[in-house]
């Protein structure tokens, strides 16, 4: 009887927990293009507790956008001074994290020329769906590297990655993010020789 009660309470708690949970946020990836901008905001806004935790990585998109919106408000009020480049980076950062933007004008986030009225409706995302209780952003990913070796005249070493990255929120309760890639590589001569030696 006691086991039945414990199992029933545990099942009930598991079913109720998602409805009582605080909303989740996705995180900025390490090495994100806006990391330097956020570090600069941290210096300019030294008393902001949301930005003065940069030793804790990764940083929540929600907290980063709140801090950026606060910096925008302080700049407009004349309390801090952002350079034109800072303002450009601020708009770019907000545009790339539009699901968390709550203040300010977002009209410049919309692309003037979308592709087939489906792709790049917003400047920051290949596909963006932002409706009540659902957000999804999908973007292509590509990274290519090629090098040369003096001892290798036949084939150049290379590394390339291609795929998609997507993130979203459902009902302001569940946040998700994924990065799916296909990687191809041709290593340097010593790497190829070692691979051939052990037939790996």
FIRO-955548 format. One record per residue (C-alpha): x, y, z; residue in three letters; residue number from 1. Coordinates in nm, 2 decimals, padded with zeros to 4 digits. Layout:
N
(romar (X,Y,Z),"ALA",NUM)
...
//
This chain:
200
(romar (00.00,00.00,00.00),"UNK",1)
(romar (00.28,00.24,00.09),"UNK",2)
(romar (00.46,00.17,-00.24),"UNK",3)
(romar (00.14,00.24,-00.43),"UNK",4)
(romar (00.11,00.58,-00.26),"UNK",5)
(romar (00.48,00.67,-00.32),"UNK",6)
(romar (00.45,00.57,-00.69),"UNK",7)
(romar (00.12,00.76,-00.73),"UNK",8)
(romar (00.28,01.08,-00.57),"UNK",9)
(romar (00.59,01.05,-00.79),"UNK",10)
(romar (00.38,01.01,-01.10),"UNK",11)
(romar (00.17,01.30,-01.01),"UNK",12)
(romar (00.48,01.52,-00.94),"UNK",13)
(romar (00.63,01.42,-01.28),"UNK",14)
(romar (00.31,01.52,-01.45),"UNK",15)
(romar (00.26,01.85,-01.27),"UNK",16)
(romar (00.63,01.96,-01.27),"UNK",17)
(romar (00.64,02.10,-01.63),"UNK",18)
(romar (00.34,02.33,-01.55),"UNK",19)
(romar (00.51,02.47,-01.24),"UNK",20)
(romar (00.85,02.51,-01.40),"UNK",21)
(romar (01.01,02.85,-01.47),"UNK",22)
(romar (01.07,02.91,-01.84),"UNK",23)
(romar (01.39,02.80,-01.99),"UNK",24)
(romar (01.63,02.99,-02.21),"UNK",25)
(romar (01.88,02.87,-02.47),"UNK",26)
(romar (02.24,02.97,-02.42),"UNK",27)
(romar (02.48,03.17,-02.63),"UNK",28)
(romar (02.73,02.93,-02.78),"UNK",29)
(romar (03.09,02.96,-02.68),"UNK",30)
(romar (03.28,03.18,-02.92),"UNK",31)
(romar (02.96,03.34,-03.04),"UNK",32)
(romar (03.02,03.65,-03.26),"UNK",33)
(romar (02.87,03.88,-03.00),"UNK",34)
(romar (03.09,03.76,-02.71),"UNK",35)
(romar (03.33,04.05,-02.75),"UNK",36)
(romar (03.04,04.30,-02.75),"UNK",37)
(romar (02.90,04.15,-02.43),"UNK",38)
(romar (03.24,04.18,-02.27),"UNK",39)
(romar (03.25,04.54,-02.37),"UNK",40)
(romar (02.91,04.60,-02.22),"UNK",41)
(romar (03.03,04.44,-01.90),"UNK",42)
(romar (03.31,04.70,-01.88),"UNK",43)
(romar (03.07,04.99,-01.96),"UNK",44)
(romar (02.80,04.87,-01.72),"UNK",45)
(romar (03.02,04.76,-01.42),"UNK",46)
(romar (02.73,04.75,-01.18),"UNK",47)
(romar (02.51,04.52,-01.38),"UNK",48)
(romar (02.49,04.19,-01.20),"UNK",49)
(romar (02.37,04.00,-01.51),"UNK",50)
(romar (02.68,04.09,-01.71),"UNK",51)
(romar (02.93,04.06,-01.42),"UNK",52)
(romar (02.91,03.69,-01.42),"UNK",53)
(romar (03.11,03.62,-01.73),"UNK",54)
(romar (03.31,03.36,-01.55),"UNK",55)
(romar (02.99,03.15,-01.56),"UNK",56)
(romar (02.96,03.01,-01.92),"UNK",57)
(romar (02.76,02.97,-02.12),"UNK",58)
(romar (02.55,03.28,-02.08),"UNK",59)
(romar (02.17,03.27,-02.10),"UNK",60)
(romar (02.03,03.45,-02.41),"UNK",61)
(romar (01.75,03.59,-02.19),"UNK",62)
(romar (01.99,03.75,-01.94),"UNK",63)
(romar (02.22,03.88,-02.22),"UNK",64)
(romar (01.92,04.04,-02.40),"UNK",65)
(romar (01.79,04.20,-02.08),"UNK",66)
(romar (02.14,04.35,-02.02),"UNK",67)
(romar (02.17,04.47,-02.38),"UNK",68)
(romar (01.82,04.63,-02.36),"UNK",69)
(romar (01.93,04.80,-02.03),"UNK",70)
(romar (02.25,04.93,-02.20),"UNK",71)
(romar (02.03,05.07,-02.49),"UNK",72)
(romar (01.81,05.25,-02.24),"UNK",73)
(romar (02.10,05.39,-02.05),"UNK",74)
(romar (02.26,05.51,-02.38),"UNK",75)
(romar (01.94,05.68,-02.48),"UNK",76)
(romar (01.92,05.85,-02.14),"UNK",77)
(romar (02.28,05.97,-02.17),"UNK",78)
(romar (02.40,05.77,-01.86),"UNK",79)
(romar (02.65,05.57,-02.06),"UNK",80)
(romar (02.79,05.64,-02.40),"UNK",81)
(romar (02.79,05.38,-02.67),"UNK",82)
(romar (02.99,05.44,-02.99),"UNK",83)
(romar (02.82,05.40,-03.33),"UNK",84)
(romar (02.99,05.06,-03.36),"UNK",85)
(romar (02.85,04.96,-03.02),"UNK",86)
(romar (02.50,05.07,-03.13),"UNK",87)
(romar (02.54,04.86,-03.45),"UNK",88)
(romar (02.66,04.56,-03.25),"UNK",89)
(romar (02.37,04.61,-03.00),"UNK",90)
(romar (02.11,04.61,-03.28),"UNK",91)
(romar (02.28,04.31,-03.44),"UNK",92)
(romar (02.28,04.12,-03.11),"UNK",93)
(romar (01.91,04.20,-03.04),"UNK",94)
(romar (01.82,04.10,-03.40),"UNK",95)
(romar (01.99,03.76,-03.35),"UNK",96)
(romar (01.81,03.70,-03.02),"UNK",97)
(romar (01.47,03.85,-03.11),"UNK",98)
(romar (01.27,03.60,-02.92),"UNK",99)
(romar (01.38,03.77,-02.59),"UNK",100)
(romar (01.35,04.13,-02.70),"UNK",101)
(romar (01.08,04.31,-02.50),"UNK",102)
(romar (01.15,04.68,-02.55),"UNK",103)
(romar (01.23,04.91,-02.84),"UNK",104)
(romar (01.15,04.92,-03.20),"UNK",105)
(romar (01.19,04.59,-03.38),"UNK",106)
(romar (01.08,04.71,-03.73),"UNK",107)
(romar (01.44,04.70,-03.86),"UNK",108)
(romar (01.45,04.33,-03.78),"UNK",109)
(romar (01.23,04.26,-04.08),"UNK",110)
(romar (01.41,04.20,-04.41),"UNK",111)
(romar (01.32,04.43,-04.70),"UNK",112)
(romar (01.38,04.15,-04.95),"UNK",113)
(romar (01.28,03.80,-04.84),"UNK",114)
(romar (01.36,03.50,-05.06),"UNK",115)
(romar (01.03,03.36,-05.21),"UNK",116)
(romar (00.85,03.52,-04.91),"UNK",117)
(romar (00.96,03.23,-04.70),"UNK",118)
(romar (01.33,03.25,-04.63),"UNK",119)
(romar (01.50,03.54,-04.46),"UNK",120)
(romar (01.18,03.72,-04.36),"UNK",121)
(romar (01.40,03.85,-04.08),"UNK",122)
(romar (01.76,03.97,-04.14),"UNK",123)
(romar (01.91,03.73,-03.88),"UNK",124)
(romar (01.75,03.39,-03.95),"UNK",125)
(romar (01.70,03.17,-04.26),"UNK",126)
(romar (01.36,03.07,-04.12),"UNK",127)
(romar (01.20,03.23,-03.82),"UNK",128)
(romar (00.86,03.15,-03.67),"UNK",129)
(romar (00.75,03.38,-03.39),"UNK",130)
(romar (00.39,03.33,-03.30),"UNK",131)
(romar (00.21,03.31,-02.96),"UNK",132)
(romar (00.36,03.03,-02.75),"UNK",133)
(romar (00.61,02.92,-03.02),"UNK",134)
(romar (00.94,03.05,-03.15),"UNK",135)
(romar (01.17,02.87,-03.39),"UNK",136)
(romar (01.49,03.00,-03.57),"UNK",137)
(romar (01.67,02.79,-03.83),"UNK",138)
(romar (02.01,02.89,-03.98),"UNK",139)
(romar (02.26,02.72,-04.22),"UNK",140)
(romar (02.60,02.65,-04.08),"UNK",141)
(romar (02.92,02.63,-04.29),"UNK",142)
(romar (03.29,02.64,-04.20),"UNK",143)
(romar (03.57,02.57,-04.45),"UNK",144)
(romar (03.94,02.55,-04.40),"UNK",145)
(romar (04.21,02.46,-04.65),"UNK",146)
(romar (04.58,02.45,-04.61),"UNK",147)
(romar (04.90,02.35,-04.79),"UNK",148)
(romar (05.21,02.15,-04.70),"UNK",149)
(romar (05.55,02.16,-04.87),"UNK",150)
(romar (05.58,01.79,-04.86),"UNK",151)
(romar (05.23,01.73,-05.00),"UNK",152)
(romar (05.20,01.81,-05.37),"UNK",153)
(romar (04.91,01.58,-05.45),"UNK",154)
(romar (04.63,01.67,-05.22),"UNK",155)
(romar (04.57,01.96,-04.99),"UNK",156)
(romar (04.46,01.91,-04.63),"UNK",157)
(romar (04.11,02.05,-04.56),"UNK",158)
(romar (03.83,02.05,-04.31),"UNK",159)
(romar (03.48,02.16,-04.38),"UNK",160)
(romar (03.16,02.14,-04.18),"UNK",161)
(romar (02.81,02.21,-04.31),"UNK",162)
(romar (02.47,02.17,-04.16),"UNK",163)
(romar (02.19,02.35,-03.97),"UNK",164)
(romar (02.15,02.52,-03.63),"UNK",165)
(romar (01.81,02.57,-03.48),"UNK",166)
(romar (01.67,02.70,-03.15),"UNK",167)
(romar (01.33,02.77,-03.01),"UNK",168)
(romar (01.08,02.80,-02.73),"UNK",169)
(romar (00.75,02.63,-02.67),"UNK",170)
(romar (00.49,02.81,-02.45),"UNK",171)
(romar (00.76,03.00,-02.27),"UNK",172)
(romar (00.83,02.68,-02.07),"UNK",173)
(romar (01.07,02.47,-02.28),"UNK",174)
(romar (01.37,02.60,-02.46),"UNK",175)
(romar (01.57,02.39,-02.71),"UNK",176)
(romar (01.87,02.43,-02.93),"UNK",177)
(romar (02.06,02.20,-03.17),"UNK",178)
(romar (02.36,02.22,-03.40),"UNK",179)
(romar (02.37,01.94,-03.66),"UNK",180)
(romar (02.67,01.92,-03.89),"UNK",181)
(romar (02.84,01.69,-04.13),"UNK",182)
(romar (03.22,01.71,-04.12),"UNK",183)
(romar (03.47,01.61,-04.39),"UNK",184)
(romar (03.85,01.61,-04.34),"UNK",185)
(romar (04.16,01.53,-04.53),"UNK",186)
(romar (04.45,01.54,-04.28),"UNK",187)
(romar (04.82,01.63,-04.34),"UNK",188)
(romar (05.06,01.37,-04.48),"UNK",189)
(romar (05.18,01.23,-04.15),"UNK",190)
(romar (04.82,01.18,-04.05),"UNK",191)
(romar (04.74,01.00,-04.38),"UNK",192)
(romar (05.04,00.78,-04.34),"UNK",193)
(romar (04.95,00.69,-03.98),"UNK",194)
(romar (04.60,00.61,-04.09),"UNK",195)
(romar (04.71,00.39,-04.37),"UNK",196)
(romar (04.96,00.21,-04.15),"UNK",197)
(romar (04.69,00.11,-03.90),"UNK",198)
(romar (04.42,00.08,-04.16),"UNK",199)
(romar (04.18,00.30,-03.96),"UNK",200)
//
